[in-house]
Structure formats: C-alpha cells, structure tokens
C-alpha cells in the first residue's frame, strides 16, 4: 500500500517526537502492508503561522535524506517520498508561488491542501481554480473532520466538481475521531467524494501508520477492488504525477 499523508519525520512538527518513534512508526507501517510513505510535515512548524519557522522544501528534503539513511541502516523496507501538509492561507500560497513548498513527491502535480478548521473562505473555489490553471491539483485532506463539511457534506462535492481530489483519514473511518466523524466519512464515501485513503499518522498509538483496518471498512462501502485502489493504484498515480483517479 501507499500512504500519501504522514507526519513521520522526527522532530519537525507535531508528528514523531524523535528518531526512535519515527523508526517504530516505520516498522508498524511495513507490518501493516505499507511499502511507500509520503512524509508530509506541516508547512508551518507551529500551529500559528510563523514565517520564521517554515518546513520549506529545502528543510524537508534534508530531513528526508537523513531519515532514509537511518531506515536503510535499520533494514526497514519503507520507501520515503517528500511532501508537505499545506494549510489554506495567504502566506502558504505566497510560499508556493516562490517554489518553497513541496508538492507530493516534488512532482508539481498534486498538493495536499488542509482547509481552515472553523471556516471555508469564499475564495476557496477561486484558489482551487487558479492552482489547477497552473497544473496543480489540490488534494483536500481529511474533509470529514472539517466542521462545515460535517454539517453539509455537499460543500465538498462542489470542490470535487471543480477538479479537486479528497483524502479520507483511515482513523476517521474506524472510529478514531468519534462516531460523528465516522458517520460523515461513510457519507462522503457513498457520495463518491473520496478518492484515496491515508493514515495522517502522527505517532505510534493514538494516530498510528495503519491502513488495513480502514481498507476493510471501506470495502463494505465501495467493494474490495475500489477500496484497494484507494491505497494502491490511485496514490501510485499521484506520486508519479499522472492523472488520477
């Protein structure tokens, strides 16, 4: 399987605390059947926007190289690719225009885009349109946890109609974020709004790097073939920069 959203790089955001935890996360991922993981630290190291604490492209690529070496030394067969978890903000879009923000696998074709937690700006549709006019497809991350989408799932449908993709978090489907989020997750899947599944892992316990349990739940909603495609064929196209889904 391929996991396109993870916070496995140690000490760079609110994900893995240190190298030991990052290596254990990698072991758990491999044991669960994950063979490729896109490391996507938050663009801003802290919860608030701080332009002096940015996980820009150069920084993430340096951490990727170091972590790959440690994985090899430990004999852990997990391929790590670069990426970034990008918030929808004026500052983030400015950094993107300056080529300081990593797209998925640095392919300049897909961008993980996190919506604001408490609002959906009126300019969102225009932003998505402008990104796509530059050849960059936004992947809306964990829409099932966005309060306004939880209230009105069809808000996501409008973004899908505009050409965006959407990524569901594995733990959302299996109850890790509560019954309400699990219910919304199922609704979004049934409506055809979800294109891929990812772990959005942050640690080994509360948010582990596992997909297989969620794939089983997904199979009940869309069938095993489509469920499997959401963690294999579709993310493979994304990391290759090919049209998806």
C-alpha positions as CSV (number, residue, x, y, z in Angstrom):
1,X,0.0,0.0,0.0
2,X,1.0,3.6,-0.5
3,X,0.3,6.2,2.3
4,X,0.4,9.8,0.9
5,X,-0.1,11.7,4.1
6,X,2.1,11.2,7.2
7,X,3.9,13.0,9.9
8,X,6.7,10.5,10.3
9,X,9.8,12.8,10.1
10,X,11.1,13.2,13.6
11,X,11.2,16.5,15.5
12,X,9.9,18.6,12.6
13,X,6.3,19.2,13.6
14,X,3.7,17.7,15.9
15,X,4.4,14.2,14.5
16,X,7.1,11.8,15.6
17,X,8.8,13.2,18.6
18,X,12.2,11.7,17.9
19,X,14.1,9.2,15.7
20,X,13.2,6.2,17.8
21,X,9.5,6.9,17.5
22,X,9.8,7.6,13.8
23,X,11.6,4.2,13.2
24,X,8.9,2.4,15.2
25,X,6.2,4.1,13.1
26,X,8.1,2.9,10.0
27,X,8.1,-0.7,11.4
28,X,4.4,-0.5,12.1
29,X,3.7,0.8,8.6
30,X,5.6,-2.1,7.0
31,X,3.9,-4.6,9.2
32,X,0.6,-3.3,8.1
33,X,1.5,-3.7,4.4
34,X,2.6,-0.1,3.6
35,X,5.6,-0.1,1.3
36,X,5.7,3.6,0.3
37,X,5.0,6.6,2.6
38,X,5.0,10.3,1.6
39,X,6.4,12.3,4.5
40,X,4.2,15.4,4.7
41,X,5.1,17.6,7.7
42,X,3.1,20.7,8.3
43,X,4.3,23.7,6.4
44,X,4.3,25.8,9.5
45,X,6.1,24.1,12.4
46,X,3.8,25.6,14.9
47,X,0.0,25.8,15.0
48,X,0.2,29.5,14.3
49,X,1.6,31.0,11.1
50,X,5.2,31.8,11.8
51,X,7.3,32.8,8.7
52,X,10.4,32.2,10.7
53,X,9.5,28.5,11.4
54,X,8.7,27.0,8.0
55,X,9.2,23.5,6.8
56,X,10.0,24.6,3.3
57,X,11.2,22.4,0.5
58,X,14.9,22.6,1.3
59,X,14.3,21.7,5.0
60,X,12.1,18.7,4.3
61,X,14.4,17.3,1.7
62,X,17.3,17.4,4.1
63,X,15.3,15.6,6.7
64,X,14.2,13.0,4.2
65,X,17.8,12.2,3.2
66,X,18.7,11.7,6.8
67,X,15.7,9.5,7.6
68,X,16.2,7.4,4.5
69,X,19.7,6.6,5.6
70,X,18.5,5.5,9.1
71,X,15.8,3.3,7.6
72,X,18.4,1.6,5.4
73,X,20.7,1.2,8.4
74,X,17.9,-0.5,10.4
75,X,16.9,-2.7,7.5
76,X,13.3,-1.2,7.3
77,X,11.9,-1.6,3.8
78,X,9.8,1.5,3.7
79,X,10.3,4.0,0.8
80,X,10.0,7.6,1.9
81,X,9.0,10.3,-0.5
82,X,8.8,14.0,0.1
83,X,5.7,16.1,0.5
84,X,4.1,18.7,2.7
85,X,0.8,19.3,4.5
86,X,-0.1,22.8,3.3
87,X,-2.7,25.0,5.1
88,X,-5.0,27.1,3.0
89,X,-3.6,30.6,3.8
90,X,-2.3,33.6,2.0
91,X,1.2,33.0,3.4
92,X,1.2,29.4,2.3
93,X,0.1,30.3,-1.2
94,X,2.8,33.0,-1.5
95,X,5.4,30.5,-0.4
96,X,4.1,28.1,-3.0
97,X,4.4,30.7,-5.7
98,X,8.0,31.1,-4.7
99,X,8.6,27.4,-5.1
100,X,9.4,27.0,-1.4
101,X,6.6,24.5,-0.8
102,X,6.8,20.8,-1.6
103,X,4.1,19.2,-3.7
104,X,3.6,15.4,-3.5
105,X,6.9,13.7,-4.3
106,X,8.1,17.2,-5.6
107,X,6.2,16.4,-8.8
108,X,4.4,19.8,-9.1
109,X,1.2,18.0,-10.0
110,X,-0.6,17.4,-6.6
111,X,-0.7,19.4,-3.4
112,X,-2.0,18.3,-0.1
113,X,-4.3,21.2,1.0
114,X,-5.7,21.5,4.5
115,X,-8.8,23.6,4.9
116,X,-9.2,26.0,7.9
117,X,-10.8,24.3,10.8
118,X,-13.6,26.7,11.6
119,X,-14.3,28.3,8.2
120,X,-14.3,27.8,4.5
121,X,-13.3,31.1,2.8
122,X,-15.4,32.4,-0.1
123,X,-12.2,32.5,-2.2
124,X,-11.6,28.7,-1.9
125,X,-13.2,27.8,-5.3
126,X,-11.2,30.6,-7.0
127,X,-8.0,29.4,-5.3
128,X,-8.6,25.8,-6.4
129,X,-9.3,27.0,-10.0
130,X,-6.1,29.1,-10.0
131,X,-4.0,26.2,-8.7
132,X,-5.3,23.9,-11.4
133,X,-4.7,26.5,-14.1
134,X,-1.1,26.1,-13.1
135,X,-1.3,22.3,-13.5
136,X,-1.5,21.7,-9.7
137,X,-4.4,19.6,-8.4
138,X,-5.4,20.2,-4.8
139,X,-6.0,17.1,-2.6
140,X,-8.3,18.2,0.2
141,X,-7.1,16.4,3.3
142,X,-9.4,14.9,5.9
143,X,-12.5,16.8,4.8
144,X,-14.6,14.6,7.1
145,X,-13.2,16.5,10.1
146,X,-13.9,20.0,8.8
147,X,-17.0,21.2,10.8
148,X,-18.7,23.0,8.0
149,X,-18.4,19.9,5.7
150,X,-19.6,17.7,8.6
151,X,-22.7,19.9,8.6
152,X,-23.1,20.0,4.8
153,X,-21.1,17.2,3.0
154,X,-22.2,18.6,-0.4
155,X,-19.8,21.5,0.2
156,X,-17.0,19.0,-0.6
157,X,-18.9,17.9,-3.7
158,X,-18.6,21.4,-5.1
159,X,-14.8,21.2,-4.8
160,X,-14.8,17.8,-6.4
161,X,-16.8,19.2,-9.3
162,X,-14.1,21.8,-9.7
163,X,-11.5,19.1,-10.1
164,X,-10.1,18.7,-6.6
165,X,-9.4,15.3,-5.1
166,X,-10.2,14.3,-1.5
167,X,-8.3,12.2,1.0
168,X,-10.0,10.4,3.9
169,X,-8.1,9.6,7.1
170,X,-8.0,5.9,8.0
171,X,-8.8,6.6,11.7
172,X,-11.9,8.6,10.8
173,X,-13.5,5.6,9.2
174,X,-12.6,3.2,12.0
175,X,-13.9,5.4,14.8
176,X,-10.7,7.0,16.0
177,X,-12.2,10.5,15.8
178,X,-15.6,9.6,17.2
179,X,-18.9,8.3,15.8
180,X,-19.9,11.6,14.2
181,X,-16.8,11.7,12.1
182,X,-17.1,8.1,11.2
183,X,-20.7,8.7,10.0
184,X,-19.7,11.7,7.9
185,X,-16.8,9.6,6.5
186,X,-19.2,6.9,5.3
187,X,-21.5,9.6,3.8
188,X,-18.6,11.2,1.8
189,X,-17.5,7.8,0.6
190,X,-21.0,6.8,-0.5
191,X,-21.5,10.0,-2.4
192,X,-18.3,9.3,-4.3
193,X,-16.4,12.3,-2.9
194,X,-13.4,10.4,-1.6
195,X,-10.6,9.4,-3.9
196,X,-7.9,8.0,-1.6
197,X,-7.2,6.8,1.9
198,X,-4.2,7.8,4.0
199,X,-3.1,7.4,7.6
200,X,-2.2,11.0,8.5
201,X,-0.1,9.3,11.2
202,X,1.4,11.4,14.0
203,X,2.6,8.7,16.4
204,X,2.6,5.0,17.2
205,X,-0.5,4.9,19.5
206,X,-3.3,7.4,19.0
207,X,-2.7,8.0,15.3
208,X,-0.6,5.1,14.1
209,X,0.6,4.5,10.5
210,X,-2.0,1.8,9.6
211,X,-4.4,1.5,6.7
212,X,-5.5,-2.2,6.5
213,X,-8.4,-1.9,9.1
214,X,-9.8,1.1,7.3
215,X,-9.5,-0.6,3.9
216,X,-11.7,-3.4,5.3
217,X,-14.3,-0.9,6.4
218,X,-14.0,0.9,3.0
219,X,-14.6,-2.5,1.2
220,X,-18.0,-2.7,2.8
221,X,-19.0,0.7,1.2
222,X,-17.4,0.5,-2.2
223,X,-16.3,-3.1,-2.7
224,X,-12.8,-4.6,-2.2
225,X,-11.5,-3.6,-5.6
226,X,-12.2,0.1,-5.3
227,X,-11.2,0.1,-1.7
228,X,-7.8,-1.4,-2.6
229,X,-7.4,1.1,-5.4
230,X,-7.6,4.0,-2.9
231,X,-4.4,2.8,-1.3
232,X,-2.6,1.4,-4.3
233,X,-3.5,2.4,-7.9
234,X,-4.7,5.9,-7.2
235,X,-1.9,7.0,-4.8
236,X,0.6,5.4,-7.2
237,X,-0.6,7.7,-10.0
238,X,-0.4,10.6,-7.6
239,X,3.2,10.0,-6.6
240,X,4.1,9.5,-10.3
241,X,2.4,12.8,-11.2
242,X,-0.1,11.0,-13.5
243,X,-3.8,11.9,-14.0
244,X,-5.9,10.4,-11.2
245,X,-8.1,8.8,-10.2
